[in-house]
Amino acid sequence: MRLVWFVFGFLCLGEMAFAGGNTLVQPSPPSNPENLGSQWSILLDSTYTFGSHVERSHNLGSQAEYRYEIQALRNFRITGDYYLQLGVDYERFDFSRSNSQFPYSFTSLSGEILFSYWSGDSFYPVIRLEPGIYYTRDHVTENSFDFPIRITPGFKLTPNLYVIFGCSIDVYSNPIVFPIDAILEYSEQRVGFGIDYTLCKGIDLEAIAGWTVERTYDYIRSGPVNNSRGSPYIRVDLKIDLF
């Protein structure tokens, strides 16, 4: 067992109900071509944000938020250190208080099609396709289907440093594109401490604690934009690679 890293930094995390999340990573140096990636990758991710008041909606009371995600991917080697990953992802946000304006949950169930780079320790997606259903409360309709696309190419600066750029393509988040029903996006901005511990090869545990600077509800078409006050949060991730 070994301690992999300890980091303090600013984390600006967008967790959007209808668009998923993007992750900025700093990969390890390229691995030996003979060091093949795992056949299966499993992620269990859980975050709890303590209660805070939503500005301009104080009658709602202090609202806490719990998020969890389960992802399973089957990995197929394309060439060298590049892989095709196919699987499913289930993600849900639950809120302690809700009303007609603020839903009690956001849920997504999507297929995962990833073109990824294997560093020798982890997979880093370069292109991510996520067709699936994205909905609030338990209301699944014909407008719940979406097909977000994430592109995150990387550039090697030094043997130990990569710079990752990214963008999202999601036609249903654009106000000029159908469906014409109101679309709600939820996002968070955070700062925190993180520690990543490798229990053994293929089993990685990450824990983060810090402060959620702001949570935002954005009704893109109909308005308004509602921000919350800051509050502490904790996050635990368990990553399992089956070789």
GROMACS elastic network, one bead per residue, 0.5 to 0.9 nm:
[ bonds ]
;  ai    aj funct       b0    kb
    1   197     6  0.82059   500
    1   198     6  0.62381   500
    1   199     6  0.52284   500
    1   200     6  0.55434   500
    1   201     6  0.84716   500
    2   197     6  0.67873   500
    2   198     6  0.59109   500
    2   199     6  0.70579   500
    2   200     6  0.78859   500
    3     6     6  0.82122   500
    3   195     6  0.85961   500
    3   196     6  0.70573   500
    3   197     6  0.50772   500
    3   198     6  0.63304   500
    3   199     6  0.85399   500
    4   195     6  0.81616   500
    4   196     6  0.59370   500
    4   197     6  0.56059   500
    4   198     6  0.64147   500
    5   194     6  0.85501   500
    5   195     6  0.62133   500
    5   196     6  0.56767   500
    5   197     6  0.73077   500
    6   193     6  0.80588   500
    6   194     6  0.62113   500
    6   196     6  0.66520   500
    6   197     6  0.89514   500
    7   193     6  0.62645   500
    7   194     6  0.54823   500
    7   195     6  0.64662   500
    7   196     6  0.86967   500
    8   191     6  0.85845   500
    8   192     6  0.65554   500
    8   194     6  0.63638   500
    8   195     6  0.88158   500
    9   191     6  0.66613   500
    9   192     6  0.63968   500
    9   193     6  0.67347   500
    9   194     6  0.82991   500
   10   190     6  0.69241   500
   10   192     6  0.65609   500
   10   193     6  0.86871   500
   11   189     6  0.70036   500
   11   190     6  0.52359   500
   11   191     6  0.50188   500
   11   192     6  0.68669   500
   12   188     6  0.73107   500
   12   190     6  0.53937   500
   12   191     6  0.71708   500
   13    21     6  0.73488   500
   13    22     6  0.74564   500
   13    23     6  0.76849   500
   13   187     6  0.73623   500
   13   188     6  0.57681   500
   13   189     6  0.53915   500
   13   190     6  0.64465   500
   14    20     6  0.78956   500
   14    21     6  0.55360   500
   14    22     6  0.67760   500
   14    23     6  0.87941   500
   14   186     6  0.79281   500
   14   188     6  0.54982   500
   14   189     6  0.68993   500
   15    18     6  0.88990   500
   15    19     6  0.76979   500
   15    20     6  0.58021   500
   15    22     6  0.78885   500
   15   185     6  0.84966   500
   15   186     6  0.63606   500
   15   188     6  0.62369   500
   16    19     6  0.50559   500
   16    20     6  0.51316   500
   16    21     6  0.63039   500
   16   184     6  0.85880   500
   16   185     6  0.52320   500
   16   187     6  0.51777   500
   16   188     6  0.83804   500
   17    20     6  0.62157   500
   17    21     6  0.88290   500
   17    92     6  0.85796   500
   17    93     6  0.81451   500
   17   106     6  0.58237   500
   17   107     6  0.70737   500
   17   108     6  0.74984   500
   17   134     6  0.69620   500
   17   135     6  0.75747   500
   17   136     6  0.80086   500
   17   184     6  0.72377   500
   17   185     6  0.53736   500
   17   186     6  0.55017   500
   17   187     6  0.78577   500
   18   106     6  0.84927   500
   18   107     6  0.87017   500
   18   108     6  0.77560   500
   18   133     6  0.87303   500
   18   134     6  0.55727   500
   18   135     6  0.73488   500
   18   144     6  0.88035   500
   18   146     6  0.77188   500
   18   148     6  0.84845   500
   18   170     6  0.89546   500
   18   172     6  0.84372   500
   18   173     6  0.77061   500
   18   183     6  0.79645   500
   18   184     6  0.73333   500
   18   185     6  0.61307   500
   18   186     6  0.81236   500
   19   134     6  0.82172   500
   19   146     6  0.83941   500
   19   147     6  0.87187   500
   19   148     6  0.62150   500
   19   149     6  0.88529   500
   19   168     6  0.83339   500
   19   170     6  0.71708   500
   19   173     6  0.78778   500
   19   185     6  0.77845   500
   20    91     6  0.86590   500
   20   108     6  0.83192   500
   20   130     6  0.86778   500
   20   148     6  0.80138   500
   22   150     6  0.76408   500
   22   152     6  0.86900   500
   22   166     6  0.78932   500
   22   167     6  0.85020   500
   22   168     6  0.83255   500
   23   152     6  0.88668   500
   23   166     6  0.87984   500
   24   152     6  0.85820   500
   24   163     6  0.88765   500
   24   164     6  0.65656   500
   24   165     6  0.79673   500
   24   166     6  0.82728   500
   25   124     6  0.78663   500
   25   162     6  0.83619   500
   25   163     6  0.82115   500
   25   164     6  0.68506   500
   26   160     6  0.85757   500
   26   161     6  0.66480   500
   26   162     6  0.57206   500
   26   163     6  0.70320   500
   26   164     6  0.74666   500
   27    30     6  0.83811   500
   27   119     6  0.66157   500
   27   121     6  0.88292   500
   27   122     6  0.79485   500
   27   123     6  0.88081   500
   27   124     6  0.74369   500
   27   160     6  0.79150   500
   27   161     6  0.73339   500
   27   162     6  0.64303   500
   27   163     6  0.89274   500
   28    31     6  0.82495   500
   28   119     6  0.58569   500
   28   120     6  0.76541   500
   28   121     6  0.74563   500
   28   122     6  0.83268   500
   28   159     6  0.85382   500
   28   160     6  0.63390   500
   28   161     6  0.76889   500
   28   162     6  0.83277   500
   29   119     6  0.64543   500
   29   120     6  0.80645   500
   29   159     6  0.59206   500
   29   160     6  0.55249   500
   29   161     6  0.77828   500
   29   162     6  0.87053   500
   30    33     6  0.85331   500
   30    81     6  0.82485   500
   30   118     6  0.79160   500
   30   119     6  0.51344   500
   30   120     6  0.67669   500
   30   159     6  0.82955   500
   31    34     6  0.81355   500
   31    35     6  0.64804   500
   31    36     6  0.88135   500
   31    81     6  0.78086   500
   31   118     6  0.77236   500
   31   119     6  0.54525   500
   31   121     6  0.82148   500
   32    35     6  0.53160   500
   32    36     6  0.83762   500
   32    81     6  0.86764   500
   32   119     6  0.88914   500
   32   120     6  0.73732   500
   33    36     6  0.69786   500
   33    80     6  0.58710   500
   33    81     6  0.64801   500
   33   120     6  0.88169   500
   34    80     6  0.84181   500
   35    81     6  0.85322   500
   35   120     6  0.62995   500
   36    77     6  0.82002   500
   36    80     6  0.85730   500
   36    81     6  0.74343   500
   36   118     6  0.79788   500
   36   120     6  0.73569   500
   36   243     6  0.86730   500
   37    40     6  0.88434   500
   37    75     6  0.78058   500
   37    76     6  0.88036   500
   37    77     6  0.78179   500
   37    81     6  0.77916   500
   37    83     6  0.82787   500
   37   118     6  0.61944   500
   37   119     6  0.84265   500
   37   120     6  0.68310   500
   37   121     6  0.79618   500
   37   122     6  0.79371   500
   37   123     6  0.79162   500
   37   241     6  0.84720   500
   37   243     6  0.72117   500
   38    41     6  0.69190   500
   38    74     6  0.86648   500
   38    75     6  0.68051   500
   38    76     6  0.89135   500
   38   202     6  0.80470   500
   38   241     6  0.56104   500
   38   242     6  0.54261   500
   39    73     6  0.84335   500
   39    74     6  0.59478   500
   39    76     6  0.70748   500
   39    77     6  0.89316   500
   39   241     6  0.73822   500
   39   242     6  0.58526   500
   39   243     6  0.53076   500
   40    72     6  0.73008   500
   40    73     6  0.56770   500
   40    75     6  0.57658   500
   40    85     6  0.88230   500
   40   240     6  0.80919   500
   40   241     6  0.56622   500
   40   243     6  0.68980   500
   41    71     6  0.80136   500
   41    72     6  0.58567   500
   41    73     6  0.51158   500
   41    74     6  0.66046   500
   41    75     6  0.73781   500
   41    85     6  0.88513   500
   41   123     6  0.88596   500
   41   202     6  0.88466   500
   41   239     6  0.73360   500
   41   240     6  0.57632   500
   41   242     6  0.63919   500
   41   243     6  0.89851   500
   42    70     6  0.75916   500
   42    71     6  0.56517   500
   42    73     6  0.64383   500
   42   238     6  0.81644   500
   42   239     6  0.58138   500
   42   240     6  0.50236   500
   42   241     6  0.63776   500
   42   242     6  0.82496   500
   43    69     6  0.75670   500
   43    70     6  0.57633   500
   43    71     6  0.50325   500
   43    72     6  0.65808   500
   43    73     6  0.88326   500
   43   237     6  0.72250   500
   43   238     6  0.58495   500
   43   240     6  0.64359   500
   43   241     6  0.88736   500
   44    68     6  0.75318   500
   44    69     6  0.58723   500
   44    71     6  0.67526   500
   44   236     6  0.83337   500
   44   237     6  0.57813   500
   44   238     6  0.51058   500
   44   239     6  0.65024   500
   44   240     6  0.85919   500
   45    67     6  0.80438   500
   45    68     6  0.54418   500
   45    70     6  0.65983   500
   45    71     6  0.86750   500
   45   235     6  0.76397   500
   45   236     6  0.60571   500
   45   238     6  0.63816   500
   45   239     6  0.84080   500
   46    66     6  0.76047   500
   46    67     6  0.56675   500
   46    69     6  0.64692   500
   46   234     6  0.85106   500
   46   235     6  0.57656   500
   46   236     6  0.54121   500
   46   237     6  0.63586   500
   46   238     6  0.88980   500
   47    65     6  0.82303   500
   47    66     6  0.58474   500
   47    67     6  0.50615   500
   47    68     6  0.63198   500
   47   233     6  0.71835   500
   47   234     6  0.57655   500
   47   236     6  0.64344   500
   47   237     6  0.85791   500
   48    64     6  0.77496   500
   48    65     6  0.59565   500
   48    67     6  0.63709   500
   48    68     6  0.87218   500
   48   232     6  0.87264   500
   48   233     6  0.56084   500
   48   234     6  0.55059   500
   48   235     6  0.64688   500
   49    52     6  0.86929   500
   49    64     6  0.57703   500
   49    65     6  0.51015   500
   49    66     6  0.63022   500
   49    67     6  0.84531   500
   49   211     6  0.86982   500
   49   212     6  0.74171   500
   49   231     6  0.69098   500
   49   232     6  0.61126   500
   49   234     6  0.66371   500
   49   235     6  0.86470   500
   50    62     6  0.88400   500
   50    63     6  0.76395   500
   50    65     6  0.66943   500
   50    66     6  0.86109   500
   50   212     6  0.89244   500
   50   231     6  0.58429   500
   50   232     6  0.57249   500
   50   233     6  0.59654   500
   50   234     6  0.86468   500
   51    61     6  0.88199   500
   51    62     6  0.50634   500
   51    65     6  0.71988   500
   51    96     6  0.82382   500
   51   230     6  0.89107   500
   51   231     6  0.66185   500
   51   232     6  0.83609   500
   52    61     6  0.79478   500
   52    63     6  0.52765   500
   52    64     6  0.65026   500
   52   228     6  0.65497   500
   52   229     6  0.56902   500
   52   230     6  0.65411   500
   52   231     6  0.59410   500
   53    56     6  0.88156   500
   53    57     6  0.74253   500
   53    58     6  0.60428   500
   53    59     6  0.88663   500
   53    60     6  0.75509   500
   53    61     6  0.59992   500
   53    63     6  0.60829   500
   53    64     6  0.89293   500
   53   227     6  0.88655   500
   53   228     6  0.56675   500
   53   229     6  0.57818   500
   53   230     6  0.84836   500
   54    57     6  0.54108   500
   54    58     6  0.62175   500
   54    60     6  0.75444   500
   54    61     6  0.78929   500
   54    62     6  0.75649   500
   54    63     6  0.75301   500
   54   215     6  0.83358   500
   54   216     6  0.87125   500
   54   226     6  0.67862   500
   54   227     6  0.58521   500
   54   229     6  0.63288   500
   55    58     6  0.64187   500
   55   226     6  0.64330   500
   55   227     6  0.56789   500
   55   228     6  0.53305   500
   55   229     6  0.68599   500
   56    59     6  0.85504   500
   56   226     6  0.74153   500
   56   227     6  0.84211   500
   56   228     6  0.89229   500
   57    60     6  0.57104   500
   57    61     6  0.78616   500
   57   226     6  0.83289   500
   58    61     6  0.55904   500
   58    62     6  0.78797   500
   59    62     6  0.89369   500
   60    63     6  0.76026   500
   60    97     6  0.69665   500
   60    98     6  0.72424   500
   60    99     6  0.75548   500
   61    97     6  0.74204   500
   62    96     6  0.83662   500
   62    97     6  0.75907   500
   63    95     6  0.66222   500
   63    96     6  0.55414   500
   63    97     6  0.54151   500
   63    98     6  0.81492   500
   64    94     6  0.84677   500
   64    95     6  0.57775   500
   64    96     6  0.52417   500
   64    97     6  0.73968   500
   65    93     6  0.68409   500
   65    94     6  0.57123   500
   65    96     6  0.63185   500
   65    97     6  0.88524   500
   66    92     6  0.82547   500
   66    93     6  0.57577   500
   66    94     6  0.52011   500
   66    95     6  0.64730   500
   66    96     6  0.82756   500
   67    91     6  0.74430   500
   67    92     6  0.56911   500
   67    94     6  0.63270   500
   67    95     6  0.88388   500
   68    90     6  0.83674   500
   68    91     6  0.58754   500
   68    92     6  0.57205   500
   68    93     6  0.68505   500
   68    94     6  0.88366   500
   69    89     6  0.72152   500
   69    90     6  0.56095   500
   69    92     6  0.65627   500
   70    88     6  0.83784   500
   70    89     6  0.58403   500
   70    90     6  0.52903   500
   70    91     6  0.65387   500
   71    87     6  0.74914   500
   71    88     6  0.58702   500
   71    90     6  0.63834   500
   71    91     6  0.84432   500
   71   112     6  0.87984   500
   72    86     6  0.83523   500
   72    87     6  0.55562   500
   72    88     6  0.57385   500
   72    89     6  0.66693   500
   72   112     6  0.88574   500
   73    85     6  0.58520   500
   73    86     6  0.52944   500
   73    88     6  0.66965   500
   73    89     6  0.85879   500
   73   112     6  0.76088   500
   73   113     6  0.89032   500
   74    84     6  0.83180   500
   74    85     6  0.55302   500
   74    86     6  0.52738   500
   74    87     6  0.60257   500
   75    83     6  0.64559   500
   75    84     6  0.58992   500
   75    86     6  0.66161   500
   75    87     6  0.87920   500
   76    82     6  0.88128   500
   76    83     6  0.54580   500
   76    84     6  0.50801   500
   76    85     6  0.61639   500
   76    86     6  0.82020   500
   77    80     6  0.75804   500
   77    81     6  0.74670   500
   77    82     6  0.62543   500
   77    84     6  0.62843   500
   77    85     6  0.86193   500
   78    81     6  0.79044   500
   78    82     6  0.56828   500
   78    83     6  0.50593   500
   78    84     6  0.64681   500
   79    82     6  0.55245   500
   79    83     6  0.71036   500
   80    83     6  0.83134   500
   80   118     6  0.88382   500
   81   116     6  0.83951   500
   81   117     6  0.57196   500
   81   118     6  0.50757   500
   81   119     6  0.72001   500
   81   120     6  0.83184   500
   82   115     6  0.71803   500
   82   116     6  0.57133   500
   82   118     6  0.61592   500
   82   123     6  0.89792   500
   83   114     6  0.80313   500
   83   115     6  0.58345   500
   83   116     6  0.52177   500
   83   117     6  0.62900   500
   83   118     6  0.71964   500
   83   123     6  0.84532   500
   84   113     6  0.72961   500
   84   114     6  0.57607   500
   84   116     6  0.63638   500
   85   112     6  0.74043   500
   85   113     6  0.58426   500
   85   115     6  0.63732   500
   85   116     6  0.71781   500
   85   125     6  0.89596   500
   86   111     6  0.76515   500
   86   112     6  0.54969   500
   86   114     6  0.65628   500
   87   110     6  0.87263   500
   87   111     6  0.59165   500
   87   113     6  0.69184   500
   87   114     6  0.88665   500
   88   109     6  0.74639   500
   88   110     6  0.58303   500
   88   112     6  0.52918   500
   88   113     6  0.87035   500
   88   130     6  0.88710   500
   89   108     6  0.78672   500
   89   109     6  0.59016   500
   89   110     6  0.54019   500
   89   111     6  0.63306   500
   89   112     6  0.66763   500
   89   130     6  0.86581   500
   90   107     6  0.76914   500
   90   108     6  0.58446   500
   90   110     6  0.66583   500
   91   106     6  0.82745   500
   91   107     6  0.58324   500
   91   108     6  0.52839   500
   91   109     6  0.66597   500
   91   110     6  0.87980   500
   92   105     6  0.69597   500
   92   106     6  0.56122   500
   92   108     6  0.64023   500
   92   109     6  0.87996   500
   93   104     6  0.81917   500
   93   105     6  0.52637   500
   93   106     6  0.50091   500
   93   107     6  0.64322   500
   94   103     6  0.87488   500
   94   104     6  0.58372   500
   94   106     6  0.67900   500
   94   107     6  0.86744   500
   95    98     6  0.68677   500
   95   102     6  0.88987   500
   95   103     6  0.76834   500
   95   104     6  0.50266   500
   95   105     6  0.60468   500
   95   106     6  0.88721   500
   96   104     6  0.70741   500
   97   102     6  0.80902   500
   97   103     6  0.83112   500
   97   104     6  0.65496   500
   98   101     6  0.74836   500
   98   102     6  0.50393   500
   98   103     6  0.53231   500
   98   104     6  0.50473   500
   98   105     6  0.86639   500
   99   102     6  0.52361   500
   99   103     6  0.63826   500
   99   104     6  0.77007   500
  100   103     6  0.69403   500
  102   105     6  0.87638   500
  102   217     6  0.82076   500
  103   106     6  0.74564   500
  103   136     6  0.64267   500
  103   137     6  0.59279   500
  104   136     6  0.78120   500
  104   137     6  0.59693   500
  105   135     6  0.85690   500
  105   136     6  0.57627   500
  105   138     6  0.80089   500
  106   134     6  0.75949   500
  106   135     6  0.59555   500
  106   137     6  0.61115   500
  106   138     6  0.85466   500
  106   186     6  0.87922   500
  107   133     6  0.81694   500
  107   134     6  0.58737   500
  107   135     6  0.55296   500
  107   136     6  0.62793   500
  107   137     6  0.75378   500
  107   138     6  0.82589   500
  108   132     6  0.71141   500
  108   133     6  0.56646   500
  108   135     6  0.65121   500
  108   136     6  0.89050   500
  109   131     6  0.86572   500
  109   132     6  0.56388   500
  109   133     6  0.55320   500
  109   134     6  0.67661   500
  110   130     6  0.57445   500
  110   131     6  0.54594   500
  110   133     6  0.62372   500
  110   134     6  0.81268   500
  110   146     6  0.89872   500
  110   147     6  0.88653   500
  111   129     6  0.79113   500
  111   130     6  0.55259   500
  111   131     6  0.55256   500
  111   132     6  0.59866   500
  112   128     6  0.71654   500
  112   129     6  0.60208   500
  112   130     6  0.51011   500
  112   131     6  0.72427   500
  112   132     6  0.88670   500
  113   127     6  0.82043   500
  113   128     6  0.58765   500
  113   129     6  0.50029   500
  113   130     6  0.65584   500
  113   131     6  0.85837   500
  114   125     6  0.60577   500
  114   126     6  0.74028   500
  114   127     6  0.57075   500
  114   129     6  0.62701   500
  114   130     6  0.86001   500
  115   124     6  0.85635   500
  115   125     6  0.57735   500
  115   126     6  0.57145   500
  115   127     6  0.51920   500
  115   128     6  0.65776   500
  115   129     6  0.88767   500
  116   123     6  0.59526   500
  116   124     6  0.52540   500
  116   126     6  0.52889   500
  116   127     6  0.69972   500
  116   128     6  0.84010   500
  117   122     6  0.82042   500
  117   123     6  0.54855   500
  117   124     6  0.51442   500
  117   125     6  0.63209   500
  117   126     6  0.70365   500
  118   121     6  0.70826   500
  118   122     6  0.57976   500
  118   124     6  0.65102   500
  118   125     6  0.89181   500
  119   122     6  0.56228   500
  119   123     6  0.64526   500
  119   124     6  0.76552   500
  120   123     6  0.81583   500
  121   201     6  0.81632   500
  121   202     6  0.77964   500
  122   202     6  0.86731   500
  122   241     6  0.85927   500
  124   152     6  0.88966   500
  125   128     6  0.63765   500
  125   150     6  0.88079   500
  125   151     6  0.81431   500
  125   152     6  0.69709   500
  125   153     6  0.84028   500
  126   150     6  0.79714   500
  126   151     6  0.58026   500
  126   153     6  0.53199   500
  126   154     6  0.77224   500
  126   166     6  0.88228   500
  127   149     6  0.73870   500
  127   150     6  0.57361   500
  127   152     6  0.63329   500
  127   153     6  0.78443   500
  128   148     6  0.82527   500
  128   149     6  0.57226   500
  128   151     6  0.64630   500
  128   152     6  0.84178   500
  129   147     6  0.70655   500
  129   148     6  0.62063   500
  129   150     6  0.65676   500
  129   151     6  0.89363   500
  130   146     6  0.80617   500
  130   147     6  0.56594   500
  130   148     6  0.54142   500
  130   149     6  0.64089   500
  130   150     6  0.83727   500
  131   145     6  0.74525   500
  131   146     6  0.58681   500
  131   148     6  0.64926   500
  131   149     6  0.85129   500
  132   144     6  0.81170   500
  132   145     6  0.56294   500
  132   146     6  0.57529   500
  132   147     6  0.64873   500
  132   148     6  0.86699   500
  133   140     6  0.76965   500
  133   141     6  0.89270   500
  133   143     6  0.85770   500
  133   144     6  0.50750   500
  133   146     6  0.61350   500
  133   147     6  0.86584   500
  134   140     6  0.79284   500
  134   143     6  0.87435   500
  134   144     6  0.51656   500
  134   145     6  0.62994   500
  134   146     6  0.68318   500
  135   138     6  0.71298   500
  135   139     6  0.62955   500
  135   140     6  0.59804   500
  135   141     6  0.81335   500
  135   143     6  0.86977   500
  135   144     6  0.55973   500
  135   145     6  0.85076   500
  136   139     6  0.60944   500
  136   140     6  0.78902   500
  136   144     6  0.89655   500
  136   184     6  0.85201   500
  137   140     6  0.85144   500
  139   144     6  0.84144   500
  140   143     6  0.78589   500
  140   144     6  0.58465   500
  140   145     6  0.87875   500
  141   144     6  0.52793   500
  141   145     6  0.80139   500
  142   145     6  0.65378   500
  143   146     6  0.78696   500
  143   178     6  0.89676   500
  143   179     6  0.64452   500
  143   181     6  0.80409   500
  146   170     6  0.77379   500
  146   171     6  0.82363   500
  146   172     6  0.68681   500
  147   169     6  0.86420   500
  147   170     6  0.66452   500
  147   171     6  0.79889   500
  147   172     6  0.83726   500
  148   168     6  0.71227   500
  148   169     6  0.58903   500
  148   171     6  0.77377   500
  148   172     6  0.85534   500
  149   167     6  0.84549   500
  149   168     6  0.57411   500
  149   170     6  0.64057   500
  150   166     6  0.71596   500
  150   167     6  0.59663   500
  150   169     6  0.63985   500
  150   170     6  0.87445   500
  151   165     6  0.80769   500
  151   166     6  0.53687   500
  151   167     6  0.54210   500
  151   168     6  0.64333   500
  151   169     6  0.82258   500
  152   164     6  0.62839   500
  152   165     6  0.52848   500
  152   167     6  0.65825   500
  152   168     6  0.88221   500
  153   163     6  0.85653   500
  153   164     6  0.58764   500
  153   165     6  0.56771   500
  153   166     6  0.65565   500
  154   162     6  0.63949   500
  154   163     6  0.55032   500
  154   165     6  0.62190   500
  154   166     6  0.86782   500
  155   161     6  0.86783   500
  155   162     6  0.54834   500
  155   163     6  0.52388   500
  155   164     6  0.64881   500
  155   165     6  0.84459   500
  156   159     6  0.71841   500
  156   160     6  0.81616   500
  156   161     6  0.62248   500
  156   163     6  0.65171   500
  156   164     6  0.89289   500
  157   160     6  0.78976   500
  157   161     6  0.56269   500
  157   162     6  0.56324   500
  157   163     6  0.71008   500
  158   161     6  0.50053   500
  158   162     6  0.70644   500
  159   162     6  0.81870   500
  169   173     6  0.87605   500
  170   173     6  0.57227   500
  170   174     6  0.74019   500
  171   174     6  0.56559   500
  171   175     6  0.89092   500
  171   177     6  0.64950   500
  171   178     6  0.81774   500
  172   175     6  0.77123   500
  172   176     6  0.88278   500
  172   177     6  0.62182   500
  172   178     6  0.65162   500
  172   179     6  0.68883   500
  172   183     6  0.81540   500
  173   176     6  0.88418   500
  173   177     6  0.77843   500
  173   183     6  0.72155   500
  173   184     6  0.88838   500
  173   185     6  0.84560   500
  173   220     6  0.78144   500
  174   177     6  0.55751   500
  174   178     6  0.82534   500
  174   220     6  0.83457   500
  175   178     6  0.77890   500
  175   180     6  0.82210   500
  175   183     6  0.87716   500
  175   220     6  0.68539   500
  175   221     6  0.61323   500
  176   180     6  0.85066   500
  177   180     6  0.74450   500
  178   181     6  0.79202   500
  179   182     6  0.82257   500
  179   183     6  0.86565   500
  180   183     6  0.84818   500
  180   221     6  0.83515   500
  181   221     6  0.80638   500
  182   219     6  0.65202   500
  182   220     6  0.67571   500
  182   221     6  0.54242   500
  182   222     6  0.60880   500
  182   223     6  0.86813   500
  183   218     6  0.82083   500
  183   219     6  0.58322   500
  183   220     6  0.57876   500
  183   221     6  0.66489   500
  183   222     6  0.83150   500
  184   217     6  0.68665   500
  184   218     6  0.55830   500
  184   220     6  0.62337   500
  184   221     6  0.84989   500
  185   216     6  0.79702   500
  185   217     6  0.59950   500
  185   218     6  0.51693   500
  185   219     6  0.66009   500
  185   220     6  0.73655   500
  186   215     6  0.73695   500
  186   216     6  0.56159   500
  186   218     6  0.63848   500
  186   219     6  0.89805   500
  187   214     6  0.84016   500
  187   215     6  0.58448   500
  187   216     6  0.53136   500
  187   217     6  0.69832   500
  187   218     6  0.83772   500
  188   212     6  0.69016   500
  188   213     6  0.76252   500
  188   214     6  0.58224   500
  188   216     6  0.63705   500
  189   211     6  0.86671   500
  189   212     6  0.58440   500
  189   213     6  0.54895   500
  189   214     6  0.54178   500
  189   215     6  0.66138   500
  189   216     6  0.87478   500
  190   210     6  0.71498   500
  190   211     6  0.56808   500
  190   213     6  0.53442   500
  190   214     6  0.73022   500
  190   233     6  0.86285   500
  191   209     6  0.84205   500
  191   210     6  0.56173   500
  191   211     6  0.54242   500
  191   212     6  0.65618   500
  191   213     6  0.72022   500
  192   208     6  0.64979   500
  192   209     6  0.54040   500
  192   211     6  0.61125   500
  192   212     6  0.84602   500
  192   233     6  0.86686   500
  192   234     6  0.89634   500
  193   207     6  0.84124   500
  193   208     6  0.55319   500
  193   209     6  0.55591   500
  193   210     6  0.60869   500
  194   206     6  0.71838   500
  194   207     6  0.57298   500
  194   209     6  0.66538   500
  194   210     6  0.86357   500
  195   205     6  0.83930   500
  195   206     6  0.57311   500
  195   207     6  0.54882   500
  195   208     6  0.64621   500
  196   204     6  0.71110   500
  196   205     6  0.57929   500
  196   207     6  0.65324   500
  196   208     6  0.87235   500
  197   200     6  0.89394   500
  197   203     6  0.87697   500
  197   204     6  0.58935   500
  197   205     6  0.52262   500
  197   206     6  0.62265   500
  197   207     6  0.85933   500
  198   201     6  0.69622   500
  198   202     6  0.78899   500
  198   203     6  0.60497   500
  198   205     6  0.62322   500
  198   206     6  0.86003   500
  199   202     6  0.81502   500
  199   203     6  0.56487   500
  199   204     6  0.59750   500
  199   205     6  0.71972   500
  200   203     6  0.55028   500
  200   204     6  0.73528   500
  201   204     6  0.78389   500
  201   241     6  0.81501   500
  202   239     6  0.76106   500
  202   240     6  0.54591   500
  202   242     6  0.65813   500
  202   243     6  0.77236   500
  203   238     6  0.73956   500
  203   239     6  0.58237   500
  203   241     6  0.64495   500
  203   242     6  0.87784   500
  204   237     6  0.81394   500
  204   238     6  0.59320   500
  204   239     6  0.51100   500
  204   240     6  0.65254   500
  204   241     6  0.86994   500
  205   236     6  0.74535   500
  205   237     6  0.58294   500
  205   239     6  0.64458   500
  205   240     6  0.88830   500
  206   235     6  0.80866   500
  206   236     6  0.57388   500
  206   237     6  0.50148   500
  206   238     6  0.65045   500
  206   239     6  0.83429   500
  207   234     6  0.75835   500
  207   235     6  0.56823   500
  207   237     6  0.64386   500
  207   238     6  0.89327   500
  208   233     6  0.83066   500
  208   234     6  0.57937   500
  208   235     6  0.50260   500
  208   236     6  0.64985   500
  208   237     6  0.87343   500
  209   232     6  0.75878   500
  209   233     6  0.58303   500
  209   235     6  0.62840   500
  209   236     6  0.88698   500
  210   231     6  0.86897   500
  210   232     6  0.56847   500
  210   233     6  0.55936   500
  210   234     6  0.66244   500
  210   235     6  0.89152   500
  211   214     6  0.88548   500
  211   230     6  0.68957   500
  211   231     6  0.56985   500
  211   233     6  0.57892   500
  211   234     6  0.85729   500
  212   215     6  0.72233   500
  212   229     6  0.85054   500
  212   230     6  0.53844   500
  212   231     6  0.52554   500
  212   232     6  0.56957   500
  212   233     6  0.63128   500
  213   228     6  0.85664   500
  213   229     6  0.71671   500
  213   231     6  0.68476   500
  213   232     6  0.85020   500
  214   227     6  0.64655   500
  214   228     6  0.56217   500
  214   229     6  0.58997   500
  214   230     6  0.53395   500
  214   231     6  0.79902   500
  215   226     6  0.82819   500
  215   227     6  0.55918   500
  215   228     6  0.51630   500
  215   229     6  0.73803   500
  215   230     6  0.76955   500
  216   225     6  0.69745   500
  216   226     6  0.56497   500
  216   228     6  0.64567   500
  217   224     6  0.81616   500
  217   225     6  0.57182   500
  217   226     6  0.50857   500
  217   227     6  0.64362   500
  217   228     6  0.85994   500
  218   221     6  0.88146   500
  218   223     6  0.67924   500
  218   224     6  0.65292   500
  218   226     6  0.65092   500
  218   227     6  0.86044   500
  219   222     6  0.56816   500
  219   224     6  0.57837   500
  219   225     6  0.62292   500
  219   226     6  0.86573   500
  220   223     6  0.59506   500
  220   224     6  0.78927   500
  220   225     6  0.80690   500
  221   224     6  0.87231   500
  223   226     6  0.87856   500
  228   231     6  0.89014   500
